[in-house]
């Protein structure tokens, strides 16, 4: 497995990682450190000075004496799982290049499948929260791709059983991939493409894309554009199509195909690891750092009217 870092910044392997976070106290101390660095404040009065109540694992505001948990206001809020299992699951999700399924988490961390599924979805939510903070700039390959299965209401005829995903990938001047964005969309209408482009690209970026008119019309005003052909061997889009192909293999091999219900979260996970592929020894620590800015989502919200994937 990839390496992570110890407190001195030196890389450590999985055995050392497991020893470092073997106790609940060690995980709480790390979370306390992370939240202090991010500026943890009282949710009632806003005071940022507080002290720990060790026996109850709570933190009390110096001003109003309100007691709260460090997981309030994060993706962990309301969890009944030990932090140790959260840390271990985050490590596994972040460092396994092939992706890791809820079934594998269930077996490794000894919990029910529903619990494992909910845990992994919240970790993907954390990854997505961080990815939303970044936009692509410079030279960008841009195209749509088919993933998984489309919702039944969007299947109009046989053969149209795939989810449409807009893929943007920034490149170096020599054409090598840098960073990627994956956005699940319900259609390829001009307005949809324009909204996705505005979420993903910085103004002034140079877009290399296919000859589809809906792409050309909607992005030409804000971005410098060049139009490639649909030829799969076209050099401008070759790296993008290679990355998409690899992620499809990952999805099919690890998750055995996906449908639209939670597609964006799986895409967030793939983008998070791809964009940090050159910093594998730091990827777990970087995921830990997303905790203060992560958003809370409930099991009911994830499953309401959709079921699970």
C-alpha positions, 0 to 999 in steps of 0.5 A: 500500500502507499505510504502516509506521513508521521508527525515529523513528516517522514513517510510511514507504511501501513503497519506504522499507520495502524500502530499510530492510530490503534487507539481512540485517544490517538484519533481524537488527539489528531482530530483535535489538532486538525480542528484547531489548525482550521479554526474550530469555533463554538457553534453557539457563540462563535468563540474560538477558545475552548478546552477538552473534557477528556472523560466525555470526549467533548469540548467546552467553550470558554465564553458560554460554556457550551459543550460540543463534539469535534465532529459537529459540522463535519461529515462525521456528525452523528456517527456512532462509529469509533473514530479509529474505524473512520480513520482506517476506512479513510486510509483504505479509500484514499490509498487503494488505487483500484478503489475499495467497495463497501463490501471490502470495508465491511469485511476488513473493519467488521461492521454491517454492510449498511454501515460500511456503505454509509461510511464510504459514501460520506468519505466520498462526500468529503472528497467531493467537498474538497474537489469543488474548491478547485477549477481547471486552467490552462490547456484543457481537454473536454469531452463527454463519456458514458459511465455505468447505467442511466436512470430508467426515466432517462432511457428513451430507447435501447442502447441508451443505458449509460450515464453521461459524464462531462470530463475535463482534464488540464494538461502541461505544455508537453501534453501530459495530464495534470488535473481532472474534473468529472461531472455527471449530467442528465443531458448534453444540452447547451445550457447543461454544458455551459453550466458544467464548464463554468463550474470546472474551468477558469475563464481564459482556459484553452479548451480542446474538444470534439466537434459537437456544436453544443460544445462549441456554441456554449464555450466559445465566448468565455474560453479560447477553443480548438476543435478536435475530431471524433477520431479516437487516436487524435492526439489532443484527446488521447490522454483524456480518453486513456484516463476515462478508460482506466476509470471505467475499468476501475468502476467495473472491476471494483464496483461491478458497474454503477447507475446514476443514483450516486454516480457523482460521489464515485466520480469524486473519489476517482478525481480525488485520487487521480489529482493526487497521484503524485503525492501518494505518501501524503494523500491520507493526511490531506484527506484528514485535513478535509474534515473541518470543511466537509458537509454532513449528509444523513443516511435518509438523504442518501437513500430517499427514493433511490435505494443504495448502490 
